[in-house]
């Protein structure tokens, strides 16, 4: 056989293998990807809305790949067709600005609350920067909570995020600095004059003393001035420039930080257990008490970063329920974030779940990333804070939860 013919066959074979390997996403059109989770009318609404905003790009491999990533989140968050289309378009915009889906996917529970694409883009940038700087999720979420409570614009959140990263490099007390930020920063700092904005940054950084931080402040200020008051493609382009100019400096500062980690392996003395009778030992859970405490939370609205009955997110709910005085789990045992809660206690097989076990799920393409936590109530049910319905009790056997279940952890010795 001629060498040329052999080469042609080899090339054809390799191309065929590549095409077959991508069949799961690229062989289906946009509508085909939605057919298992939305009915025909809903799929048509999504397709038309996306096509209206993205044109012929809506059937490109990149858009279909992004659709596949968003779908699990859309089902978990019970997004309407309009909300799903809006989420997809906004995620496309953030990717064009250089922000990967994996950096801001945690924003999807909030997707319907953004007043504009620009606000979403600023918040996406905040998420990317705190992720790259390895800011603990607890502080990221507290800052988002403050931004919602004080009605900050997206630019203000980016500003606050950068200052918080720098404050931790300076080893300032994070709780104190967060309160200072919340008290001093105006909700619409994007509307300040250049002079006023610079004065604000200097005021909020007056306790920064390291040479490297002080050296970087002028470039940080310059970059912030270049980002504000932009819209559309101009903002997208400037965010690409910003990522090249500023982010590496922030990253180097974040990597130098001495990070706190929750102490997860606590001994009996840490937990206040010294010859405690069983009926007073929190490790012996009363399922009746658990049901009573959870029932008090049913219907509580979802609020990102919240942990009270005026609004809570998933890990805020599990922590608040378990540390309720009627259950008595020590607060120092329970970290604030879902990912840290997944590291405490003992691993439990799904077939052996009992009331009080923490159950974990992932809507992310990275199944090692915990995106949701709830509390097993026994008998195949669990309670959790849903972004679309608030605190509810659902069956663990519903298809989505079965498909996205990643594991469970047990902190109680016995359930009575």
C-alpha positions as CSV (number, residue, x, y, z in Angstrom):
1,X,0.0,0.0,0.0
2,X,1.4,3.4,-0.9
3,X,2.7,5.5,2.0
4,X,0.4,8.4,1.1
5,X,-2.7,6.2,1.3
6,X,-1.6,4.8,4.7
7,X,-1.2,8.3,6.0
8,X,-4.6,9.3,4.8
9,X,-6.2,6.4,6.6
10,X,-4.3,7.1,9.8
11,X,-5.4,10.8,9.7
12,X,-9.0,9.7,9.0
13,X,-8.9,7.3,11.9
14,X,-7.7,9.9,14.3
15,X,-10.3,12.4,13.2
16,X,-13.0,9.8,13.7
17,X,-11.8,9.0,17.2
18,X,-11.8,12.7,18.1
19,X,-15.3,13.2,16.8
20,X,-16.7,10.2,18.5
21,X,-15.1,11.3,21.8
22,X,-17.1,14.6,21.6
23,X,-20.4,13.1,20.6
24,X,-22.0,13.5,24.0
25,X,-22.0,17.3,23.6
26,X,-21.3,18.3,20.0
27,X,-23.5,15.8,18.1
28,X,-26.7,17.2,19.7
29,X,-28.0,20.6,18.8
30,X,-28.8,23.2,21.5
31,X,-32.3,22.0,22.0
32,X,-31.3,18.4,22.3
33,X,-29.2,19.2,25.4
34,X,-32.3,20.5,27.2
35,X,-34.8,17.8,26.3
36,X,-34.4,15.8,29.5
37,X,-35.0,18.7,31.9
38,X,-37.3,21.1,30.0
39,X,-40.5,20.4,28.0
40,X,-40.8,21.3,24.3
41,X,-42.3,24.7,25.0
42,X,-39.7,25.6,27.6
43,X,-36.9,24.5,25.3
44,X,-38.3,26.7,22.5
45,X,-38.4,29.7,24.9
46,X,-34.8,29.1,26.0
47,X,-33.5,28.6,22.4
48,X,-35.3,31.7,21.1
49,X,-34.1,33.9,23.9
50,X,-30.5,32.7,23.6
51,X,-30.6,33.0,19.8
52,X,-31.9,36.5,20.1
53,X,-28.9,37.6,22.2
54,X,-26.2,35.3,20.7
55,X,-27.3,34.8,17.1
56,X,-25.8,32.0,15.2
57,X,-23.3,31.4,18.0
58,X,-26.0,29.7,20.0
59,X,-25.3,26.3,18.3
60,X,-21.5,26.6,18.5
61,X,-19.5,23.9,20.4
62,X,-18.5,26.5,23.0
63,X,-22.1,27.5,23.8
64,X,-23.2,23.9,23.9
65,X,-20.4,22.9,26.2
66,X,-21.4,25.8,28.5
67,X,-25.0,24.8,28.4
68,X,-24.1,21.3,29.6
69,X,-22.2,22.9,32.5
70,X,-25.1,25.1,33.5
71,X,-27.9,22.5,33.3
72,X,-27.2,20.7,36.6
73,X,-27.3,24.1,38.3
74,X,-30.4,25.1,36.5
75,X,-32.2,22.0,37.7
76,X,-31.0,22.3,41.3
77,X,-31.9,26.0,41.4
78,X,-35.2,25.4,39.6
79,X,-34.5,28.1,37.0
80,X,-37.3,29.1,34.7
81,X,-36.6,29.0,30.9
82,X,-36.1,32.8,31.0
83,X,-33.7,32.6,33.9
84,X,-31.8,29.7,32.3
85,X,-31.4,31.7,29.1
86,X,-30.3,34.7,31.0
87,X,-27.8,32.6,33.0
88,X,-26.3,31.2,29.8
89,X,-25.9,34.6,28.1
90,X,-24.3,36.1,31.2
91,X,-21.9,33.2,31.6
92,X,-20.9,33.6,28.0
93,X,-20.2,37.3,28.7
94,X,-18.0,36.4,31.7
95,X,-16.0,33.9,29.7
96,X,-15.4,36.6,27.1
97,X,-14.0,38.7,29.9
98,X,-11.6,36.0,30.7
99,X,-13.5,34.5,33.7
100,X,-13.8,30.8,33.5
101,X,-17.1,29.1,34.4
102,X,-15.5,27.2,37.3
103,X,-14.5,30.5,38.9
104,X,-18.0,32.0,39.2
105,X,-20.4,29.0,39.0
106,X,-21.2,29.6,42.7
107,X,-23.0,32.7,41.5
108,X,-25.7,30.8,39.7
109,X,-28.1,30.7,42.8
110,X,-28.0,34.5,42.6
111,X,-28.3,34.8,38.8
112,X,-31.9,36.2,38.8
113,X,-31.1,39.0,41.2
114,X,-28.7,41.0,39.1
115,X,-30.1,44.1,37.6
116,X,-27.7,44.2,34.6
117,X,-25.1,42.2,32.8
118,X,-22.5,44.6,34.0
119,X,-23.4,44.0,37.7
120,X,-23.0,40.3,37.1
121,X,-19.7,40.8,35.3
122,X,-18.3,42.8,38.2
123,X,-19.4,40.2,40.7
124,X,-17.9,37.5,38.5
125,X,-14.6,39.3,38.6
126,X,-14.8,39.5,42.4
127,X,-15.4,35.7,42.6
128,X,-12.4,35.0,40.3
129,X,-10.0,37.3,42.2
130,X,-10.9,35.9,45.6
131,X,-10.6,32.4,44.3
132,X,-7.2,33.0,42.7
133,X,-6.0,34.7,46.0
134,X,-7.4,31.7,47.9
135,X,-9.5,33.8,50.2
136,X,-11.5,31.3,52.4
137,X,-15.1,30.8,51.2
138,X,-16.4,31.9,54.6
139,X,-15.0,35.5,54.1
140,X,-16.0,35.6,50.5
141,X,-19.6,34.8,51.4
142,X,-19.6,37.2,54.3
143,X,-18.6,40.0,51.9
144,X,-21.3,39.0,49.4
145,X,-23.8,39.0,52.3
146,X,-22.7,42.5,53.3
147,X,-23.0,43.6,49.6
148,X,-26.6,42.4,49.4
149,X,-27.5,43.9,52.8
150,X,-26.0,47.3,52.0
151,X,-27.0,47.2,48.3
152,X,-23.5,47.7,46.9
153,X,-23.0,47.9,43.2
154,X,-20.7,45.3,41.6
155,X,-17.8,47.7,41.3
156,X,-17.9,48.3,45.1
157,X,-17.7,44.5,45.7
158,X,-14.6,44.2,43.5
159,X,-13.0,47.1,45.4
160,X,-13.9,45.6,48.8
161,X,-12.7,42.2,47.7
162,X,-9.3,43.5,46.7
163,X,-8.9,45.4,49.9
164,X,-9.9,42.4,52.0
165,X,-7.2,40.3,50.2
166,X,-4.6,42.9,50.9
167,X,-5.7,43.2,54.6
168,X,-5.1,39.5,55.1
169,X,-1.7,39.8,53.5
170,X,-1.1,42.5,56.2
171,X,-2.4,40.0,58.8
172,X,-5.0,42.4,60.1
173,X,-8.0,40.9,62.0
174,X,-10.4,39.9,59.3
175,X,-13.6,40.3,61.4
176,X,-12.6,43.8,62.4
177,X,-11.6,44.8,58.9
178,X,-14.8,43.5,57.4
179,X,-16.8,45.6,59.8
180,X,-14.7,48.6,58.9
181,X,-15.3,48.0,55.2
182,X,-19.0,47.7,55.7
183,X,-19.2,50.9,57.7
184,X,-17.0,53.1,55.5
185,X,-17.5,52.0,51.9
186,X,-20.4,53.7,50.0
187,X,-22.8,51.4,48.2
188,X,-22.3,53.1,44.9
189,X,-18.6,53.8,44.9
190,X,-18.5,53.5,41.1
191,X,-20.2,56.9,41.0
192,X,-17.6,58.7,43.2
193,X,-15.2,61.2,41.6
194,X,-11.6,60.1,41.0
195,X,-10.4,62.2,43.9
196,X,-13.0,60.8,46.3
197,X,-12.4,57.2,45.3
198,X,-8.7,57.6,45.8
199,X,-9.2,59.1,49.2
200,X,-11.5,56.3,50.1
201,X,-8.9,53.7,49.2
202,X,-6.2,55.5,51.2
203,X,-8.6,55.6,54.2
204,X,-9.3,51.9,54.0
205,X,-5.7,51.0,53.6
206,X,-4.2,53.4,56.2
207,X,-3.1,50.4,58.4
208,X,-1.3,48.6,55.6
209,X,2.4,48.8,56.3
210,X,4.3,46.2,54.2
211,X,6.5,47.6,51.4
212,X,5.0,45.3,48.8
213,X,1.4,46.2,49.6
214,X,2.1,49.9,49.6
215,X,4.0,49.5,46.3
216,X,1.0,47.8,44.6
217,X,-1.7,50.2,45.9
218,X,-1.2,52.9,43.1
219,X,-1.6,50.3,40.3
220,X,-4.6,48.9,42.1
221,X,-6.2,52.3,42.3
222,X,-5.4,53.0,38.6
223,X,-7.0,49.7,37.5
224,X,-10.1,50.4,39.5
225,X,-10.5,53.8,37.9
226,X,-10.2,52.2,34.5
227,X,-12.9,49.7,35.2
228,X,-15.7,51.8,36.5
229,X,-18.5,53.4,34.5
230,X,-18.0,51.1,31.6
231,X,-20.7,49.0,29.9
232,X,-21.0,46.3,27.3
233,X,-18.0,45.4,25.2
234,X,-15.9,48.2,26.6
235,X,-16.2,46.7,30.1
236,X,-15.4,43.2,28.7
237,X,-12.3,44.4,27.0
238,X,-11.1,46.4,30.0
239,X,-11.6,43.3,32.3
240,X,-9.3,41.4,30.0
241,X,-6.7,44.1,30.4
242,X,-7.2,44.2,34.1
243,X,-6.6,40.5,34.5
244,X,-3.2,40.9,32.9
245,X,-2.2,44.0,34.8
246,X,-3.5,43.4,38.3
247,X,-4.4,39.8,39.0
248,X,-0.9,38.4,39.2
249,X,0.0,40.9,41.9
250,X,-3.0,40.0,43.9
251,X,-2.2,36.3,43.5
252,X,1.3,36.7,44.8
253,X,-0.1,38.4,47.9
254,X,-2.7,35.8,48.5
255,X,-0.2,33.0,48.3
256,X,1.9,34.6,51.0
257,X,-1.0,34.7,53.4
258,X,-1.0,32.5,56.5
259,X,-4.5,31.0,56.2
260,X,-6.7,29.8,59.1
261,X,-8.2,26.4,58.8
262,X,-10.9,25.1,61.1
263,X,-9.7,22.6,63.6
264,X,-11.6,19.5,62.5
265,X,-10.2,16.8,64.8
266,X,-11.4,17.9,68.2
267,X,-10.9,15.8,71.3
268,X,-13.4,15.3,74.1
269,X,-12.0,18.1,76.2
270,X,-12.3,20.5,73.1
271,X,-16.0,19.5,72.8
272,X,-16.8,19.9,76.5
273,X,-17.4,16.2,77.1
274,X,-16.1,15.1,80.5
275,X,-18.1,12.2,82.0
276,X,-21.3,13.7,80.6
277,X,-24.5,11.6,81.1
278,X,-25.8,10.3,77.7
279,X,-29.0,12.4,78.0
280,X,-26.9,15.5,78.2
281,X,-24.2,14.5,75.7
282,X,-24.9,16.2,72.3
283,X,-23.3,13.3,70.5
284,X,-26.5,11.3,71.2
285,X,-29.1,12.9,68.9
286,X,-32.8,12.9,69.5
287,X,-34.5,12.6,66.1
288,X,-37.5,14.3,67.6
289,X,-35.5,17.3,68.6
290,X,-34.0,17.5,65.1
291,X,-37.4,17.5,63.5
292,X,-38.6,20.2,65.9
293,X,-35.6,22.4,65.2
294,X,-35.8,21.9,61.4
295,X,-39.6,22.6,61.4
296,X,-38.9,26.0,62.9
297,X,-36.8,26.8,59.8
298,X,-39.2,25.6,57.1
299,X,-40.0,28.3,54.6
300,X,-37.1,30.5,55.6
301,X,-36.0,32.4,52.4
302,X,-32.7,31.8,50.8
303,X,-30.0,34.4,51.2
304,X,-26.4,33.9,50.0
305,X,-24.1,34.1,53.0
306,X,-27.0,34.2,55.5
307,X,-27.4,32.0,58.5
308,X,-30.5,33.3,60.3
309,X,-34.3,32.9,60.0
310,X,-34.5,36.2,58.1
311,X,-32.4,34.5,55.3
312,X,-30.0,31.6,55.0
313,X,-27.9,29.7,52.5
314,X,-27.3,25.9,52.6
315,X,-24.3,25.7,54.9
316,X,-25.6,28.5,57.1
317,X,-28.8,26.4,57.6
318,X,-27.0,23.2,58.5
319,X,-24.7,25.0,60.9
320,X,-27.5,27.0,62.6
321,X,-29.7,23.9,63.1
322,X,-27.0,21.7,64.5
323,X,-25.7,24.4,66.9
324,X,-29.2,25.2,68.1
325,X,-29.2,24.8,71.9
326,X,-31.8,22.0,71.6
327,X,-29.2,19.9,69.7
328,X,-26.1,21.4,71.2
329,X,-23.4,20.7,68.7
330,X,-20.4,22.9,69.7
331,X,-20.0,25.8,67.3
332,X,-16.2,25.2,67.1
333,X,-16.8,21.8,65.6
334,X,-18.9,23.1,62.7
335,X,-17.1,25.2,60.0
336,X,-19.2,27.7,58.1
337,X,-18.6,26.6,54.5
338,X,-20.1,23.4,52.9
339,X,-16.7,22.3,51.6
340,X,-15.2,22.5,55.2
341,X,-18.3,20.8,56.6
342,X,-17.6,17.9,54.3
343,X,-14.3,17.3,56.1
344,X,-15.6,16.8,59.6
345,X,-16.9,13.6,61.3
346,X,-16.9,10.2,59.6
347,X,-17.8,9.1,56.1
348,X,-21.1,7.2,55.8
349,X,-22.4,5.0,53.0
350,X,-25.7,6.2,51.5
351,X,-27.4,3.0,52.4
352,X,-26.6,3.6,56.1
353,X,-27.8,7.2,56.4
354,X,-29.4,8.3,59.6
355,X,-31.0,11.4,60.9
356,X,-28.5,14.2,61.6
357,X,-26.0,13.1,58.9
358,X,-24.7,15.9,56.7
359,X,-25.3,15.1,53.0
360,X,-23.4,16.7,50.2
361,X,-24.0,17.3,46.5
362,X,-22.2,18.8,43.5
363,X,-23.7,20.7,40.5
364,X,-20.2,21.4,39.2
365,X,-18.5,19.8,36.3
366,X,-15.8,19.1,38.9
367,X,-17.6,16.5,41.0
368,X,-14.9,16.9,43.8
369,X,-16.3,20.4,44.4
370,X,-19.0,20.5,47.0
371,X,-21.7,23.0,46.0
372,X,-24.6,22.1,48.3
373,X,-25.2,20.6,51.8
374,X,-28.2,19.4,53.6
375,X,-29.2,17.4,56.7
376,X,-30.5,13.8,56.5
377,X,-33.8,13.5,58.3
378,X,-33.9,9.7,58.0
379,X,-36.3,7.6,56.0
380,X,-34.8,8.8,52.7
381,X,-35.5,12.5,53.3
382,X,-33.3,15.5,53.9
383,X,-33.7,19.2,54.8
384,X,-31.9,22.0,53.0
385,X,-32.0,25.6,52.0
386,X,-33.0,25.8,48.3
387,X,-32.3,29.1,46.5
388,X,-35.6,28.9,44.7
389,X,-37.9,27.6,47.5
390,X,-36.1,28.4,50.8
391,X,-35.8,25.8,53.5
392,X,-37.7,22.6,52.6
393,X,-37.6,18.9,53.2
394,X,-37.2,16.7,50.1
395,X,-36.7,13.1,49.1
396,X,-33.1,12.0,48.5
397,X,-34.4,9.6,45.9
398,X,-35.4,12.4,43.5
399,X,-33.4,12.0,40.3
400,X,-31.3,15.2,40.5
401,X,-30.2,14.5,44.1
402,X,-29.4,10.9,43.3
403,X,-27.3,11.9,40.3
404,X,-25.4,14.6,42.1
405,X,-25.0,13.1,45.5
406,X,-21.3,13.0,46.5
407,X,-21.3,11.7,50.1
408,X,-22.2,12.1,53.7
409,X,-20.5,12.7,57.1
410,X,-21.6,11.6,60.5
411,X,-20.9,13.7,63.7
412,X,-23.3,11.9,66.1
413,X,-22.5,8.6,67.9
414,X,-26.1,7.5,68.2
415,X,-29.6,8.6,67.1
416,X,-32.4,8.0,69.6
